Amino acid sequence: MPIDSATLVADVAARHPRTIDVFERHGIDFCGGGRRSLDEACRDNGLDPAAVAAEIEAAAAAETPADRTFTDAPLGELLDHIVGRYHAALREDLPRLARMAEKVADVHGGRHAELLEIATVYGALHADLEPHLGAEEERVFPAVRRLASAAGPWTAADQAALHELEEEHDRAGAALARLRALSSGFAVPADGCNTYRALYEGLSRLERDLHEHVHLENNVLFPRVVSLSAGAVPEG
């Protein structure tokens, strides 16, 4: 795939997974806000488009067959990957990080008031994501499988449910951005204990995983579903 300043960030990330490291390093939104050109995204972030493009080209050139893309994979395979790679980890990490956030806020909140808001923001994110995962697995993903196999139509209710997932992704993205801002980029202060450090490391990993997760759905899965529901030939 040719890459130039007019190429959309989301398309680059979808076709060249290693470029996600570049976008994360520079704080370029490639998931919820990925439908912007590279040039626009760089200028919005105060970055030199030519320098970032060079990093992207280098990352793409370093890819191997192990760097899996899902732009052309069967939809069922993509769904299995999302559930196995991201949903399973979230169900383990979300409650663990919630306990840690409350504990760190209780112990260190008197000296670091931002921890109180971090616990609140994270609690709301946790509360949103639990039912979100259920809606994907129990409502939307089965409808996508039926559509892909021509076993059933894609209904207006299915489309409305997909749109609701997109809105929830936007809220999750805003919560992640707030957590990063409150924690000064997940930087542990000098008096931070081991649990404090583990919390911030966990939140940083959660941010990365959710960015990738939302990207795969917003920029790969959902557009393919919309295209297929508009009259494309069913898979298989």
Salt bridges, closest charged atoms under 4 A:
ASP11 OD1 - ARG35 NH1 3.43
ASP21 OD1 - ARG208 NH2 2.73
GLU24 OE2 - HIS211 ND1 2.81
ASP39 OD1 - ARG43 NE 3.11
ASP44 OD2 - ARG36 NH1 2.95
GLU55 OE1 - ARG25 NH2 2.68
GLU55 OE2 - HIS26 NE2 2.98
GLU63 OE1 - HIS16 ND1 3.05
ASP67 OD2 - ARG18 NE 2.84
ASP72 OD2 - ARG15 NH1 3.36
GLU77 OE2 - ARG68 NH2 2.35
ASP80 OD1 - ARG145 NH2 2.75
ASP93 OD1 - ARG96 NH2 3.11
GLU114 OE2 - HIS112 ND1 3.69
GLU117 OE2 - ARG178 NH2 3.02
ASP128 OD2 - ARG171 NE 3.96
GLU130 OE2 - HIS126 NE2 3.09
GLU136 OE1 - HIS87 NE2 2.68
GLU136 OE2 - HIS132 NE2 2.90
GLU136 OE2 - HIS169 NE2 3.58
GLU136 OE1 - HIS213 NE2 3.75
GLU137 OE2 - HIS87 ND1 2.62
GLU137 OE2 - ARG91 NH1 2.72
ASP158 OD1 - ARG139 NH1 2.57
GLU166 OE1 - HIS163 ND1 3.61
GLU167 OE2 - HIS163 NE2 3.15
GLU168 OE1 - HIS132 ND1 2.43
ASP191 OD2 - ARG111 NE 3.07
ASP191 OD1 - HIS112 NE2 2.92
GLU207 OE1 - ARG180 NH2 2.75
ASP209 OD1 - ARG85 NH2 2.97
GLU212 OE2 - ARG208 NE 2.59
GLU217 OE1 - HIS169 NE2 2.87
GLU217 OE2 - HIS213 NE2 2.97
GLU235 OE2 - ARG224 NH2 2.85
